[in-house]
């Protein structure tokens, strides 16, 4: 039998057996991490922007590398 995932909610700090992914944090050095919330708090977490839309169009294109 598979073990249920248990994570702590980023908003209310209560552990939940039904975690919802609300963000993924990328880092320059080392592994990134995933941020979880309980179902009740997940709707209050702001949507995360697409990392590629944060870059200017000139940096999104791989054809313009130097």
Secondary structure, 3 states (H helix, E strand, C coil): CCCCCCEECCCCCCEECCCEEEEEECCCCCCCEEEEECHHHHCCCCCCCCHHHHCCHHHHCHHHCC
